[in-house]
Every structure is written in structure tokens, then in C-alpha cells.
């Protein structure tokens, strides 16, 4: 797919890469499924970069608008499931 990932110009290159990898994991959840542990690791790193819930929601909305993939349902499912469970939205 051809779309851009949301990011801040204030982030370092490593932070941008980590946020893109998080959103790629969201895509993977919709397309093939993703291991909960993998997604949890990427989400924790995302939250280090974007600690504010309001900012998180903004980036989630931007990503959904660009890609069509809603992040919140995947994150909600991740929090509700037990370890090892594949997430497929």
C-alpha cells in the first residue's frame, strides 16, 4: 500500500523507525495476525515515544485515515488476551 506513517519532526531517526515498526505491527495484525508479545513490545516502545493519551489518539486517527487500519481495537484486544495468543483483527 502507498501511504505515509504519522510521525513528529521532533523525534530522532530511531524513534521514527520504532513508531513505523509499531504501525507495521498493527497492519500485520489485520493482514496475518501478530503475536501478542511482539505487539506488546512495539506498543511499549511507542508509548515511550508518545506517552500522552491525547497524542496517541491523534496518531492513531492519522494512521487510520491514511491506511484504513484502526489501531485501538488491536491494542484493546492485545490488553485483553493472554500471552502467546495471535491477534487477528
C-alpha positions as CSV (number, residue, x, y, z in Angstrom):
1,X,0.0,0.0,0.0
2,X,1.1,3.5,-0.6
3,X,0.6,5.8,2.3
4,X,2.6,7.7,4.9
5,X,3.0,6.9,8.6
6,X,2.4,9.6,11.2
7,X,5.4,11.0,13.0
8,X,6.8,14.1,14.6
9,X,9.7,16.1,13.2
10,X,10.9,16.4,16.8
11,X,11.6,12.7,17.0
12,X,15.0,11.1,16.4
13,X,15.5,8.8,13.4
14,X,15.4,5.8,15.8
15,X,12.1,7.0,17.3
16,X,10.6,7.4,13.9
17,X,11.7,3.9,12.9
18,X,10.3,2.5,16.1
19,X,6.9,4.2,15.6
20,X,6.8,3.0,12.0
21,X,7.5,-0.6,13.2
22,X,4.6,-0.3,15.7
23,X,2.2,0.7,12.9
24,X,3.6,-2.0,10.7
25,X,2.7,-4.5,13.5
26,X,-0.9,-3.0,13.5
27,X,-1.0,-3.7,9.8
28,X,0.3,-7.2,10.3
29,X,-2.5,-7.8,12.9
30,X,-5.1,-7.1,10.3
31,X,-3.4,-8.9,7.4
32,X,-1.9,-12.1,9.0
33,X,-2.2,-11.8,12.8
34,X,0.6,-10.9,15.2
35,X,1.9,-12.5,18.4
36,X,0.8,-10.6,21.4
37,X,4.3,-10.4,22.8
38,X,5.6,-8.9,19.6
39,X,2.9,-6.2,19.5
40,X,3.2,-5.5,23.3
41,X,7.0,-4.9,22.9
42,X,6.4,-2.5,20.0
43,X,3.5,-0.8,21.8
44,X,5.6,-0.2,24.9
45,X,8.3,1.4,22.8
46,X,5.6,3.5,21.1
47,X,4.4,4.7,24.5
48,X,7.9,5.7,25.5
49,X,7.9,8.0,22.4
50,X,4.2,9.1,22.7
51,X,3.3,9.0,26.4
52,X,0.3,11.3,26.1
53,X,-3.1,9.5,25.5
54,X,-4.3,12.5,23.5
55,X,-1.3,12.4,21.3
56,X,-1.7,8.6,20.9
57,X,-5.2,9.1,19.8
58,X,-4.1,11.7,17.3
59,X,-1.5,9.4,15.7
60,X,-4.0,6.5,15.7
61,X,-6.5,8.7,13.8
62,X,-3.9,9.9,11.3
63,X,-2.8,6.3,10.7
64,X,-6.4,5.1,10.3
65,X,-7.1,7.9,7.8
66,X,-4.1,7.0,5.7
67,X,-4.2,3.2,5.9
68,X,-7.7,2.2,6.8
69,X,-6.4,0.2,9.8
70,X,-7.8,1.2,13.2
71,X,-5.2,0.8,15.9
72,X,-7.4,1.0,19.0
73,X,-9.3,-2.3,18.5
74,X,-6.0,-4.2,18.1
75,X,-4.5,-2.6,21.2
76,X,-7.7,-3.3,23.2
77,X,-7.6,-6.9,22.1
78,X,-3.9,-7.1,23.0
79,X,-4.6,-5.9,26.5
80,X,-7.4,-8.4,27.0
81,X,-5.7,-11.5,25.6
82,X,-3.2,-13.8,27.4
83,X,0.4,-14.3,26.3
84,X,1.1,-16.3,23.1
85,X,-2.3,-15.6,21.5
86,X,-2.2,-14.5,17.9
87,X,-4.1,-11.3,17.3
88,X,-6.0,-11.0,14.1
89,X,-8.4,-8.1,13.9
